Amino acid sequence: MNIKLKKGPKESVVDLQLDSPITIETLLKQYEKELPYTILAAKVDNEVEELTTVLSEDCCVEFLDMRTQAANLIYQYSLCLIYLKAIWDVLGRDVPVEIQNSLNKGLYTEVKTPRAITEQQVCAVERRMKELVQLDLPIQKEKVPWAEAVDFLRENGYDEKYRLLKNHPEIEAATFYSLEGYKNFFYGDMVPSTGYIRYFELRKYRRGVILRFPYPSDPNRIPEYVDEKKLCAAFGEAKKWHRLTHVSYLADLNEKVRDGAYKELVLLSEALHEKKVAAIADQIVKERKRIILIAGPSSSGKTTFARRLCIQLKVNGVDPLYLGTDDYFVERKDTPLDADGQPNYEDLEALDIDLFNRNMNDLLSGRTVDLPTFDFINGTKAFGRRITSIKPYQPILIEGIHALNGKLTRYIRDEEKFKIYISPFTQLNVDSHNRVPTTDARMLRRMVRDYLYRGHTAQMTIAAWPKVRKGEDKNIFPFNGEADVLFNSALAYELAILKKHAQPLLQAIERSEPEYSDAQRLLSFLNFFEVIEDESIIPNNSILREFIGGSIFSEYL
């Protein structure tokens, strides 16, 4: 048996000759002392496999650590299993737990005890988790026939999972994982034993618990704790929206799609967005802010949000000047280079900050300004095309990835600024224990838009995503706490729409391509979503229209 082995993403291929079948975990043990981070899974011929997988024929194997999205999710799923088992042991078998959303560099969870969970209980659960890890107990995987799985979920009070699975009899067997008597249904792969999950901590937070673990960029360290109070408030607002729409889990959405009740859900979701945009506009006018700064990660819907905000400001009698920061790139010959020696247009240093601040302050002072237009063909700024001035109290609306970074507007008075951070903070959770990561939801948005407007394949979008995420981690996420207002651009119904657009694009990726494993992972969770076929109910100013087409703002996209 010939195995072509890559020990890491930048490692060269090693040719191995083996005489008999071998598990990936056994193969790993020969090399783990050479590796900087814990290996959690492997790609076998471009498909992610658990470490327990037996290799029995010629194949290409690449070890995966937490720096990859697939292994990062495996770490999270495995950690959540250990967490749920520890609560089962410490607080009792009948205590419900919800794993809700990302927060404070971890996952926010709620433990449904009669009273709010105490600091002492949190410490006890953490101690039990550490014991489970120290014991290096096996995590056992079991394929359970559909009918048996449905019965188990109903009998053990897993209502959302039961409601979801009972309507998918085409799934012949469901994947359950067990840890020392605790058994549950999960949608992702896991590590072979608890000893692989070395880094985590628990923190009591308000009425819940933050389950914290390493960032993919630094797998051997718990990140510095940051209390994201504004983000927490945004999640609170999202919960209220879920109650109003009566959609908290995927089973709720699927039932509305099957029953034809999704039309009201679409209208209600869009009305909540519009009401929030109107409230932000009212606040800007009331506070007489003149520099409105909008930032958010890729595929947040920034352009549509900005245009809708402009409309709502006009309703208030204010006509904003809309600007982007792309026209303030430095001359191409002065563009900074990244680690690979390529032009880096993502970093703040790629912008002419002095000119930007001078232009904005001149406009605010009532002067007429010759605004630049960047010529992307020649790589230079052109002048004389946009001679502009604004009226007293007329605001300037600026959208850009660095908009919340204080260094961009360092010479503009803080009293003039109003900062808005936009992102789809919450996606509809599959059930109380299984999340849809917002990064995956954003990638699906971008995938559909890239195909529609830029002629890109899904493979191209997936391949570019790690670089996109790296830029976000550096230039966007660290500054969301600077925002005056956070706007949650998620729509409860959107994945039921995006599925029919994204599914054929993902299915077109062949197994021979490196992006195949990510495509299969996305397809596996999309499989549980019912499809909304009729898109006519979606307003043409919806943020979703920015990605699926039909937007009234298409000339700006």
C-alpha positions, 0 to 999 in steps of 0.5 A: 500500500502506497501512502502519500503523506503531508504532515501539514499544509506547507509540508512536502509530500512523503511517500510511504510503503506499508504492508498492511492496513493501518488507522490514521491515528496509528500512522499519526503516532509515528510523527506527532512529536515533529508536529507543532499542533495536535492533529485532530483529523486527516484529509484522505483523497480530499475527504475529511476522515476521523483519526479512527479511519482505517487506511487499506489502499493507496491514498493521499493523506494530509494531517489536519490541525486546528488551523483548518476550518474542518479540524476547528469544528471537530475540536468544537464538537468534541469539546461540546460533547465533553461539556455536556457529559460533565454537566450530566455528571455534575448537575444531573441527567435532566438538566437541559443545555443550549449551545447558542452562539459565539461570544467573548472568544468562545461559545455562549451556553445556557444551562437550564437549572431552576436558578441561574447557574452559580460560580461554584457549579461552573467550577465543578463542571470545569473540574469534571471536564479536566478529569475526563480529558486527563482520563483520555476516555474513548469517544465512541461513534455509532451509526443508529438506524433511522427509526431507532434514532427517532425513538431515542431522541423522542424518549430522551427529550431531544425535541428539536432533534426529534422533530428534525430527524423524523421528517428525514426518513431518507437518512438511513442511519444517524450518527451518535457519539457516546462518552462514558454512558452519555449519548447524543446526536451530532452533525460533525466528526469528533476526535477518538478520545477526550485526551485530544481536547487539551485547551479550554476554560469555562467562565460564568457569564450573566445567566449562562456559561462561556465555553472558551477554546483556542483560536485557529490561528493559535491552537495551543493557547486560550485567547485573551478574554474580552467582554463583548457587551455590545455583541451580547446585546445584539444576541439578546435582540436576536433572541427577541426576533426569534420569539417574534418569528417563532423560529428558533431552530431548524425544525421550526423553519422546516415546518413553516416551509412545509406548511406554506407559512414561510411567507409571513416569516419572510415579511416579518424578518424583513420588517424587523430589519427595516425597523432596525435600520430606521431606528439607527437613522433616527439615532444618527439624526437625533445626535447630529452625527456627520461621519457615519462609518460602516464596517463588517466582514465579507458577505455581511450585506454592507452595501445593501444596508448602507443604501437602505440607511441612506433612504431612511436618513432621507426620510428624516430630511437628511441627504447623506453623501455616500463614499467608499474608501477604495478611492483612497488607495495609495499609488500602486507602486507604494502598496505594501506587500504581504508575507509572500511579496504580493500587493496587500490591499487589505491592510490600513497602510494601503490607504492614503490616510492623510488625504482621506482625513484632509478631504473629510475635514474640508467637507465638514468645514463647508469647503469644496473638495476635489475627491479622488477616483482611483484608476484600478487599471493604471494604479493611480488616483485621478482628480478633477472628476468629483468636485464636491461640497456638502451642506451644513448638517449633511452627513457623510456615509463611509463604508469600508473594511477599516471604517471602525479602526480609529487610525483611519479617522484619526484626525476627525473629531470623535464627536462627529463620528457614528460607527456601525458594525454589521454582520450576520451574528446569529444563524438559525441553529440546527438544534440546541447542541448543533450550531451553523457557524456564521462563517459558513453562512457567510461563505455560502452567501459569498459563493452564490454572489460570486457565481452570479456576479463575478463568474466564480465557481464554488471551488474558487470561493472556498479556496479564497476563504482562508485568506478572507478570514485571515484579513477579517481577523486582523482588520475587522473583528478586533474593532467591532467593540468600537461600534455605536450600533451593531446590526445583525444582518442574518435572516431566519429564512435565508439558508432555505433560499441559499440552499437551492443556489449553493447546492448545485455549485457545491455538488460540481466540485469533484473529489480530485479537488482540494476544496471537495472536503469543505463542499461535502461538509457544507452539503451535509448540513444543507441536506437538512434544510427544506427549500423555499422555491418561490423567491418572489416574496423576498423584497427587492431591497432585502439584504439577501437580494445582494447575494441571490440577485434581483436587488434594487441596488444592483448598480452598486453591488 
